[in-house]
Amino acid sequence: MRIEMVEELRARVRRATKVVAFTGAGVSRESGLATFREGKDALWQRYRPEDLASPQAFLRHPETVWRWYGERFRGAASAQPNAAHLALARLAAVFPSYLLVTQNVDGLHQRAGSRGVVELHGTLHDARCHACARRMEMQRALDRSPDTPPRCECGGLYRPAVVWFGEMLPQDAMERAMREAAACDLLLAVGTSATVFPAAGLIELAHRGGAAVIEVNPEATAFSSLADLRLRAAAAAALPALEAEIRGCREGSA
Ligand code: OAD
């Protein structure tokens, strides 16, 4: 795949000093992990979020929720980062300031080499006590108790350290993401439907703050109209090509 930007966008990419990459489930699609909404294997087509991804569900059916997240953890742990994760990690070296903000809980950005990733929805790789917030590695928690959530010293139950429906996003992560989005001059929105708060908000903040927005998504989204460039392709195909084009702009070549 080859990407060509119009000169006006090339100039903005050439001058960019603060960059935010914002990702969703689509970036891990080519690693074999399901997205939430679109597609026949999408998680929320097969399961109801309120049955599995809410504090109420956990308190009602802790074993069911624990086993489901155990499966998702094993899926994520055995998946490999794809060309999109790798290109997004390499882009950190291109700009003076680069922050990767993700809604994903699979840990694939970190395994691809990204550092300082802001995880808005937590991580599948840790368990945390629902009562006192003490943490334990998910692998250890599952080794100890694969079918039912282990009990914490405080008497509470361990749960996956992800954000569920009806829960607050981690405040420090959220504030950092909003601050950086508002101040950036280039935002890459990759593989997110941006239907869940604060996704659309971050893209809008960046756009209103004068940033160029590049969207990578095979489908149109509610914020496509804000994008200066829309790449209608799978992330694993588009990101290496986008990286090459960005590097070309930065070197002032072609
Ligand atoms: P969604 O499932 O809502 O959206 C995935 C997006 O990825 C869609 O817009 C697809 O068109 C796009 N997509 C599909 N295949 C792709 C590919 N190969 N390359 C690039 N894009 C592709 O997932 P998110 O936007 O991440 O929250 O959803 C946000 C949050 O909603 C999730 O973190 C989760 C969910 O409910 C919680 O669990 C709290």
Residues whose N, C-alpha, C, O or C-beta is under 5 A from the ligand:
A	BS01	OAD	G24 A25 G26 V27 R29 E30 T35 F36 R37 E38 Q103 H121 V163 W164 F165 G191 T192 S193 A194 V196 V216 N217 P218 E219 A233 A234 A235
